[in-house]
Amino acid sequence: MGWDNWNAFQCNVNESLLLNTARAMVNYGLRDLGYDYIVLDDCWSIGRNSTGYLVANPEKFPNGMKYIADKLHGMGMKFGMYSSAGIYTCGRYPGSLGYEQKDADLWASWDVDYLKSQPGAFNDMDMLEVGNGGQTDSEYVVHFSMWAINSSPLLIGTNVLTLSPANLAIYSNPAVIALNQDSSGSAAVRKWQYFVNPDETGEGEIALWTRSMENGDQVFALLNAGNLSMTMNTTLYDIFLDAATAGAYQAPPELSESWDVYDLWANRMSDEEAGSIINGTASSIGADSNSTTRYNATATSYADGLTNNNTALYGSKVGTIGPGSQSRFSAIIDRHSVGLYRIRQASTTKRKRDEL
């Protein structure tokens, strides 16, 4: 989790931008939500010197890269760097092909913490676009939700220094971030898809996506990419389709249990609260906070917060589904929006199993 300059600034990057963005992320509580990487993307070098080492642009970075790393580390942030495995980067600057060891040694000497785009790691869907225009608020929510449910790294890709309250509220939803940061690191599975009333682009669909959590919870997303708001629903059988069709002689026990349903966007902070964070009048959040809209993952990890049933990480309970494979949950989902829900075994079900 962190910030990358490319989507908003591309090659227009310099030392001041990196450090001022980091300060804002600390002040806005983004660092303590887990956004602790400042990733410098392309266009930072002027080529290689006579010994083959990359040279940072002295006009953009007059104090050098080690200076930036030290400043970031002093703020409790980490320093990320971009390169390419090819001859050139996307911006046609020198890539690392043939210079892998020299580049690794150089970045280590600068105390760089992270190198972007390693293959074979998490399901990286690239930087987030929330705040860059071209989408409605509901579409931003879909965008952030689908990155989260698929365990994609959450790299903010907009200008944090001009972030609106509404967009800060999206980036700061701890219930959705907790889903993304689940230690399972798995991706969602689309269980069904239907094409419906197309919008002005000629496209339109609704779909159900589900994912299993490390602690046994399940998450599902009701995606409405159609042109009209509509009532969408899912059954317990849909959610546990893989287990139900695995070829076993007995139905999976999950279908015989009751599950509490929590809306992960229900406690999104208001624009007023987000605005108070931006203007510096909001109170700080610590380990003992009982806020339902804000969270400090530096003080208490997401895993520990979920174990402690922290309300900010579960959203708001909106119903129960089960027992029974055809037990149904329904919700009105706006046009170009998504309903994102976490389900966990109901307390009554847990008590019965404990008694057995």
KOLKE-258249 format. One record per atom (N, C-alpha, C, O): x, y, z. Coordinates in steps of 0.1 Angstrom, whole numbers, plus 5000, padded with zeros to 4 digits. Atoms other than C-alpha are relative to their C-alpha. Example, Ala and Ser with C-alpha at 12.3 -4.5 7.8 and 13.67 -1.06 7.14 Angstrom:
2
500949885000512349555078500950125000501950125007499149895000513749895071499250115008499750225009
% end
This chain:
356
500949885000500050005000500950125000501950135006499249885001501250354992499550094990498350104986500349905011501450614965501049994989502249964992499150015012502950614930499750134992498550164990500249875007503450934910499549994986499050094980500150005014502850804875498650044994498650124985501349975006499050824869499750145000499150194990500449864999498751184880501150094994500850204989498949915003502251324872500949954989501650034983499250065010503951094848501550045002502050025013498649964998507451244842500250135008501450175011499949884993506651564861500249985015499350005023499850044987508151444893501450065005502350084998498849944994510751594917500049975015499149915021499850024986512051584953498950065008498449995017501049934992509551834966498649934999497949915010501350085002506551634952500049885009499049855016500050124992507651314969499950035015499149975022500049984985508351465003498750075004498250045015501349934997505251695003498949905000498049915009501150115001503051394993500149925013499149885019499850084988504551195022499550075012498950015020500549934988503851465047498550005000497949995011501550005001500251495035499549865004498449865011500550134997499851115038500149975015499249905020499950014985501051125074498950085006498250035015501049914994498751415082498649964998497749985006501350045004495751265065499649865006498549815004500350134994496050935084500249894991499949774994499950105010496850745052501249905004501149785002498950094995500250615066499549905010499849795009500450094990498550475096498949914996498549825003500950095006495950305074500849894993500249794989499250105008498850115057500750064988501549994982499449955012499750345028501450065004501550195006498749954995503450375038501150004990502250024993499050005010505250345005499850124991498750154986499949905011506250644983500849944989502049924990499350075011507050494950500350104988499450164983499649925011509050694925500049924987500749824986500250075012508050584890501150044990502250074994499049985011509750654856500550145000500150235007499549875003511850944844500850075010500950195011499249944989514050994874501550014997502250085004498650005003517450924858500450084988499550124980499549935012519551094832500949904992501649944982499250105007521250774821501049935009500949945021498950074992524350574832501350074999501650144989498749945001527750694841501049914994500649804989499050085007531050564828500249865006500849774999499850134993531050274853498749924999498649815004501250085002527450164843498950025010497949965010501049974990525550304873499150114996499550204989501049905003522350494869500350135008500850135019499749874994522550864877498650085001498050094991501349934998519551054892500150144994501250204994500149865006518451384875500350105011499550115021499649914989520251654896499050125001499050185012500949894999517651914887498749965007498250045015501250054993514651704899500349965014499549985023499650064987516551554928501350065005502349985005498749944997519251804939500749955012501949965012499350064988519951634972500349854999500849795009499750145002520151284958498949915006498149955014501150104996518050974964500249955014499249935021499850044986519650874997499450115010498850075020500649894992518451215011498549985001497949995011501550025000514851135000499749885009498749885016500350124992515050785015500150035015499349995023499849974986516350925048498850095005498350065016501149914996513551195049498749915002498049935011501250084999510850935042500149915012499149895019499950094989512150695067499850075014499350025023500249924988512150975093498550035002498250065014501449984999508451015086499249875003498049875004500750134999507750645091499549944987498749854987500450055013507350595054501249924994502349915000499050085007509250365029500150054986499250124981499749945013510850444996500049894990500749794991500150095010509850254965500650064987500650184985499449965012511550264931499549924988499249804990500550075012510550174895501249974991502150064990499150035011512650004868499349914991498149874993500550105010512149774839501049894998502249914999499150115002513549434832500550004986501349914982499649995014514049534796501250104998501850155008499049905003516549764778499650145004500450225009500649874997514250064783498849995009498249895010501249994992511650174808498950054990499150074978501249955009508150284795500350144995499850174984499749865004509450644793501250014992501750124989498850015009512450524772501350055007502250105001498849984993514950574800500749865002500149764999499350134999517550304807499449905009499049935021500650114992516149974819501249925007502349965006499050074992517949714841500649884993501549814998499550125006518649444815501550014998502050104992498650005001522249354817500750075012501950075013499449924989522749584847499349965014499350055023500850044989520649394873500850025013500350085023499249994988523449364899500450145004500350185015499649864998524649724895498850085005498950165015501249924996521149864898499649955014499250045023500450044986520349644929501050065010500550105021499149954991523549754945499850155003499950205014500349854999522750124938498850035009498950115018501249974992519250104952500249965014499750035023499750044986520549924983500850115007500650145018499249894994523050204988499250125003499650205012501049894998520150454987499049965011498250045015500950054990518250245013498549994994497650025001501350025006515350184988499449875006500149775007500750124994512749945003499349914991498949804995500950085009510849824973500350034985500550154982499949985015511149774935498749964994498349844996501450035006507849794915500149904988501149894980500550095011506249524893500749865000500949814989499450145000507949194904499049904996497949895001500950115004506348904885499849895010500849875018500250114991504848614904499750035014499749955023500449964986503748814934498550025001497849934996501549984999500348954942499450044987500050074977500749975012497649014917500050154997499050225001499849865001498849354907499250064988499550044977500949945010496149554888500450144997499750224991499449875002498349864888499450115009498550085017500349894991497850204904498550045000497950024989501449964999494450334916499850144993500750224992500449875008492650614896499150095008498650195002500949924992490450744924500550145002501650165007499649864999490651124922500650064987500850184986499449955012491951154886498950044989499350074978501149955009488551234870499649884990500249784990500550105010486551044843499149905006498649814998500950104994484550844868499150085010499550185016500949954990481550914891500549955014501449865014499650054987481850864928499749855002500549785007500350144999480050534925500949914992501349804996499050075008482450424898501349995007502049895006498850014992485350514920499949895011500849825014500250104990483850294947500149864994500749775000499950135007483550004922501549974998502049865001498650015003487150064912500849965012501649865012499250034987488550064948499649865005500449795010500550134994486349764958500649884992500949784998499550115008487449544929501549985002502049875002498650014997491149624936500249935014501049845015499950064986490549534973499649855000500449775006500550144999488649204968500949914992501049794995499050085007491349084944501450015005502349964999498749994994494249164967501050074992502250054994499049925007495849404944500650105009499950155018499449904992498349634959499250134999498850174988500749875001496649964968501050115000501450165010499149895002498850234954499250124995498750124983500849885004497150574953500750064988501950084988499449955013497650724918499650144997499750184985500549865003496351074922500950105008501850065016499249904992497651404936499450015014498350075016500550004986497251364973499950145005499150175014500049874995497951734978498750084997498450185003501349945004494651824961498849905002497849924996501050104998492651524973498750065006498750145016501249954995488951594978499549925012500049815014500550074989487051495010499449864995499649765002500750125005484951244990501049894996500849774999499050105004488051074975500849955011501249835012499350054988489851065008499249905008499749805013500950094993486850895023500049864993499949765000499950125007487150624996501349935004501349815008498750064997490850565001500149965015501049885018499850024986490350565039499049905006498949905019501050094994487650305043500749875006501149794999499250114994489250055068499449874998500149774998500650135002486649785063500449944987500549824985499650045013487549765026501549975000502049874993498650024999491249795033500449875007501249795003499850124993491049515058499849874992500549774993500250105010489649295031501249984991501749874989498850005009492549385008501249945007502049875001498850034993495149325035499949865006500849825014500150134994493848975045501249914996501749924985498850085002496748735049499949894989500949834985500150105011495248485024500550054987501049974979499449955012496248714996499349954987499949954977500650065011493748544973499250104992499050214996500949925009491648674944498649965001498349855005501450045000487948684940499749914988500449914978500450085010486048444918498650054995497750075004501349965005483148544895499149885000499449784992500950124999480248304903498950014989498549904984500949995011477848444877500050144994500550235000500049875008477448714851498850004990498649904983501149995009474348834832500150144993500450244999500049885008474249094804498650065001497650004998501249934997471649354811500050144992500950164984500249875007470449704799501350084998501950125008498749935003473449864782499950155003498950215002499949854998474650214790500450074987500350014976499649925012475850484766501249954993501449984981498850065007478950284758499649874993500449814986500450135006476849984747500349885008500049775004499750114991477949774777499150005012498550105015500950014988475949644806500049865005499749774998500050134994476249354830499850015015500150115021500050024985475649234866500749885003500849784994499250124997477848984883500149995015500050085023499750044987478548814916501449965001501949874994498650044997482148794929500149965014499550025023499850044986483148604960501549975003502349954994498750034996486248544980500049955015499249995023499850064987487348345011501050085008502150125002499149934991489048515041500849905008500349785010499150094992491848365062499349955013499549845017500750034988489548365093498749924999498049905008501250075003486748175076498850094996497850034991501049915006484748485067500049984985500949934979500149995015483448525031499750144997499150215004500349875005483248835011499349984986499849904978500650005014480948894981499750144995499450235003500349885006480449174957498949984990498949904981501150005010477149244938500350124991500150244995499649895009478349444908498950034990498549944983501049965010475949644888500650104990500850224992499549925011477549764856499050034989499450064978501149975010474249814839499650155001500250235008500449865001472450134831499050055010498750175010501149974991469750124858500349945014501049845015500050064987469650074895499149885001498049884994500850125000468249734904500249935013501249945020499950094988467549484932500849884995500549814986499150125003470349224931500049915012499849955023500150104989470448904951501049894998501449874987499250125001472548604959499549905010498949945020500450104991471948274976501349955007502449975003498950064993474148095001500749894991501949884991499550105009474547824974501050074990502050024987499249925009475948094950501450035007502450015001498849964993478448204976501049895002502249905000499250124998479647854984500049904989500049784991500150085012479347724949501149904998500949784995498850095002482847574947499949885010500149775005500150114990482347374979498849914998498949795000501250085002478847274970500149914987499349824986499950085012479947134936501349934999501849904988498650064999483246974947499949854998501049784997500150145002481846624942499949915012499949795012500150084988481446524978498649955001497750004995501350064998478546304989499150095009497950085008500849924991477446555016500250154996501250194992499949865002476646915012501050075010501150025021499149934991479247155027499350055013498150105011500749964988478447245063499750155000498850195007500349865000478447615055498650034995498050134999501449985005475047575038499049985011497850025010500950024989473547465071500250105011499650085022499749904990474847765090499350134997499050164985500549875002473548115095501250105000502250085007498949915002475748405084499550145002498650184995500349864999475648765095500650084988501850054985499649935012475949005066500450155004499650225010499549864996478049335070500350074987501050024978499749915012478049615044501350085003501450155012498749944998481649725040500150154997501150215000500049865004480750065026499050085009498950205007501149934992477950155052500650105009499950205011499449904991480350335075501150094993501950145000499149905006482250535049499950135006498850185009500049884993483250855065499350114991499450114979500649905007481251165056501050104994502150104998499149905006482651445034500450105011501550155010499749914989482451665065501249955009502150025012498950064992484651425085501350004993502450034998498850015008487051375057500650144998501950164998499649865001487251755052500850055012501750125011499349964987488251795089501449945001502350005007498650065000491151555084500950084991502050114994499249925010492351755053500450135006501550185004499749874995492152085071500650005014500950105020499250024988493851945102499250025013499850045024500849984988490951985127499549875006498949875017500550134995490151615132500949955011502149985011499250054989491251435163500849884995500549824985499250115004493951165161499349875004498549875013500550134997493150795161501149915005502149894999499050104994494950545184499449865001498449834995500450144998494650185194498749995008498049895006501250014991491850265219498850074994497850095000501149935006489650445194498849914998498949794995501250085003486050335190499350064988498150044986500549955013485550515157499549894991500149784990500550105009483450325132500450044986500149964976499649955014484850525102501550014998501950014986498649985002488550555109500849895008500249835017499250114994491350315119501550035000501950104991498549985000495050315129500649865000500749805010499450135001496750005116501449995005502049895007498749994994500050125129499949965015500849895020500250034985498650095165499549855001500049785011500650144999496649765159499949954986499250014977500050065014497149545128498549974996497649955005501350035004494149465107499649865005498449845008500350144995494349095117499650005014498649945018500449994986494249185154498750075001497950045010501349934999491449435148498849914997497849925003501150105004489349165131499849905011498649875014500150094989490048925159499350075012498550005019500649924989488949195184498650054996498050135004501349965004485749255164499950154999498850215002500049865001486649615157498950044990499050004978501149975009483549775142500450074987499850054977499649935012485449995118500549914989500549944977499550105010486749675100498949914995499149844986501150085005483349515096498950074994498050014988501149935005481149795085498849985008498949985021501250004992477549775095499249874996499049844985500850125003475349455099498750044994498050134999501249975007472549465074499149884998498049904992500950125002471049115076500749875004501849875008499550134998471548745079499649914988498549934983500350095010471648475053500349865005501349835012499950134995471148105059499249975012498650075018499450115006470747835069499149964988498050014986500750055012469747655036500750064988501050184987499349965012471347665002499350114992499950194985500749905007468547874988499650135008498950215003500249874992468548135016500650114992501750104986499749905010468748464998500350145007499650175017499749864996470248815004499850094989500250064978500349915011468949104984500450155004500450185016499749864997470049474981499850084987499950024976500149915011469349764958501450064997502050125006498749955004472549844939499850104989499250084979500149895009472850174921500649974987501549884986499450015013473750204884501550035002501950125009498549995000477550164879500550005014501350095018499550004986478050074915500149855005500049764997499850144995478649774938499650005014499750095022500250034986477549624970501049915005501249804999498950084995480449484990499749965014499550045023500450064987479749255019500949905005501549824998499350114993481549045045499049925007498149985014500950094992479648745060500949925009502049875006499350094990480748565092498949925007497849965008500950094993479148285111499350085011499950145019500849934990476248415132500449945014500849835015499650044986476848405170499349885005499849795012500850114995474048155175500649874994500649765001499450115006475747915150501349965007501549845009498850034994479047945167499849945014500549845018500250054987477547875201499649854999500049775007500450145002475847555188501149914997501249805002498950095003479047425173500949985012501549875014499250024988480947495205499449905010500249835016500750094991478347305225500249854995500449765003499750135005478847005202501449955002501849844999
% end
